[in-house]
């Protein structure tokens, strides 16, 4: 029994598929199916990608804004910021 996938499931499978294709017969090395930029965040449902710097600026602006408005206390905002910086620093060390 052969079942067909809906168009949305096929589209989702194409977005998720970032496997490496085998080398071609003409001697080229393996090619990544969907070349991703070096950094950025992809929103597959909305079909667009944001650069990492834009997301970072948004995060820090939201953290500062919530602190200034009084939603969270400034010492807590400082602790959150320090935690994010430490986590990012440790993440870049482990990638090396």
C-alpha positions in Angstrom: 0.0 0.0 0.0 1.5 3.3 -1.1 0.7 6.4 0.8 1.3 9.9 -0.4 2.5 12.7 1.8 0.7 16.0 1.9 2.5 19.0 0.3 3.1 20.5 3.7 4.9 17.4 4.9 7.0 17.2 1.8 7.9 20.9 2.2 8.9 20.2 5.9 11.0 17.3 4.9 12.8 19.4 2.3 13.5 22.1 5.0 14.8 19.5 7.5 16.9 17.6 4.9 20.4 18.9 5.3 22.1 15.6 4.6 25.3 15.4 2.7 24.9 14.1 -0.9 27.5 11.6 -2.2 30.2 12.8 -4.5 29.3 13.2 -8.1 30.8 11.1 -10.9 32.8 14.0 -12.2 35.1 14.0 -9.1 33.6 16.8 -7.1 33.6 16.4 -3.4 30.4 15.9 -1.4 28.0 18.8 -1.5 25.7 19.9 1.3 22.1 19.8 0.2 21.0 23.1 1.6 24.0 25.5 2.1 23.4 27.3 5.4 25.0 30.6 6.2 27.7 30.5 8.9 25.3 32.0 11.5 21.7 32.9 11.8 18.3 31.5 12.9 15.9 29.9 10.5 12.2 30.1 11.0 10.9 27.2 8.7 7.2 27.9 9.3 7.6 31.5 8.3 10.2 30.7 5.5 12.8 33.3 6.4 16.1 33.5 8.2 17.4 36.2 10.7 21.1 37.0 11.1 22.4 36.1 14.5 23.3 39.7 15.3 19.7 40.8 14.9 18.5 38.1 17.4 21.3 39.1 19.8 20.3 42.8 19.7 16.7 41.8 20.2 17.5 39.7 23.2 19.7 42.3 25.0 17.1 45.1 24.2 14.3 43.0 25.6 16.3 42.2 28.7 17.2 45.8 29.3 13.6 46.9 28.6 12.0 44.5 31.0 14.5 45.6 33.7 13.8 49.4 33.0 10.1 48.9 33.0 10.3 47.0 36.3 9.1 43.6 35.1 12.2 42.0 36.5 14.7 43.5 39.0 17.9 44.9 37.7 20.1 42.5 39.8 18.2 39.6 38.2 18.7 41.0 34.7 22.4 41.3 35.4 22.6 37.7 36.6 20.7 36.6 33.4 23.1 38.6 31.2 26.1 37.1 32.9 24.7 33.6 32.6 24.1 34.1 28.9 27.6 35.5 28.3 29.2 32.6 30.2 27.1 30.0 28.3 28.0 31.5 25.0 31.7 31.7 25.9 31.7 28.0 27.0 29.8 27.1 23.8 32.4 28.7 21.6 35.3 27.0 23.5 33.7 23.5 23.0 33.3 24.1 19.3 37.1 24.6 18.8 
